[in-house]
Amino acid sequence: MEKEDFLPDDLLKDLFRKHSWDSPGDDFTENVMEQILHAPEIAPVKKPFYLFLRSSWPYVLLFLVSLVFLITSDLPFTDYIPGKEYFTKNLLPYLGSLFSGFKPLFSSIKTISIPLMIILAGGLLVGFDHFLFRKPTVRHQTMQ
Amino acid sequence: MFQDDNEIIGRVLSGDVSAYASLVTKHKNLVFSIVLKIVNNREDAEEISQDVFLKAYQSLNTFERKSKFSTWLYRIAYNAAISKTRKKKIEMVAIEETVITNYSTDEIGRNMNELEENDRQLILERALSRLPEEDNLLITLFYKNENSIEDISAVTGLSVPNVKVRLHRIRKKLYEEMSGLIKKN
């Protein structure tokens, strides 16, 4: 280890070992804790956006979305994707009927406007962001 | 017996603020020593050290636990002390600047061993006080606190090679000072 290899000096080691640390006043810890109890709570820290890319699930999601896109597309080379035929003939109609099941929910809404759509989409994004990047704040408890 | 720092931090972040007192008690002497060596005034050092623990508490969420808590804390202490004294960071020191001196460490060792422990400590204390504040801190972290070169680099912001060069120079200076003090005695 570097520590042992670099500048070994028994005399200094011995002298420093017996050399006492400076210490603050006896009420130091109490003073610090007193200040902490009156200080603002620990601020929540937002993770930098790029940390999101360090986890594996965005890539899994991207892969799945790309796969569905390729399978459902008419691009010539996608014919060689294994399982494409099964997906388009069996699963795709099932998914289509599943999504069409939601149609009555939205068709009952008579007044829909672009501003309302923007507000709803914005709300969803904020909620998603809050869920993904949430960090617990620390609340002060009574000293034991 | 002190608990593991990361365990205590976990408790503090879960809301048990009183657990932070054990971190303060554990690290207060070294934080105070680091600050005192730079500001050279006990009252200022105590005030800055309290601020250091307060700042560390409020930034506890940013401590990623990849390094040691002590290294992270000492870095805050070092920066706070440097900032208070408005001193520039330790400048880079070129290897060729190293001063060649004539002394024998063996001879100083023999002379020191002939002294009483109190006198040995007094000489060390005086020799350290004659070093520049940052040099005093570096050599104390290395020999007293037994920090690694990497830890000292993380605390001070100096590169690893620079820490090595500085420690070489500081050790030489310390021996020179001790040699002079022994001769005076």
Interface residues (C-beta under 8 A of the other chain):
Chain A: M1 E2 K3 F6 L7 D9 L11 L12 K13 L15 F16 R17 K18 H19 W21 D22 S23 P24 G25 F28 T29 N31 V32 M33 Q35 I36 L37 A39 P40 I42 A43 P44 V45 K135 P136 V138 R139 H140 Q141 M143 Q144
Chain B: V12 L13 S14 G15 D16 V17 S18 Y20 A21 V24 T25 K28 N29 L30 F32 S33 L36 R42 A45 E46 S49 Q50 F53 L54 Y57 Q58 S59 L60 N61 T62 T105 I108 G109 M112 E117 R120 Q121 L124 E125 I139 T140 F142 Y143 K144 E146 S148 I149 E150 K164 L167 H168 R171 L174
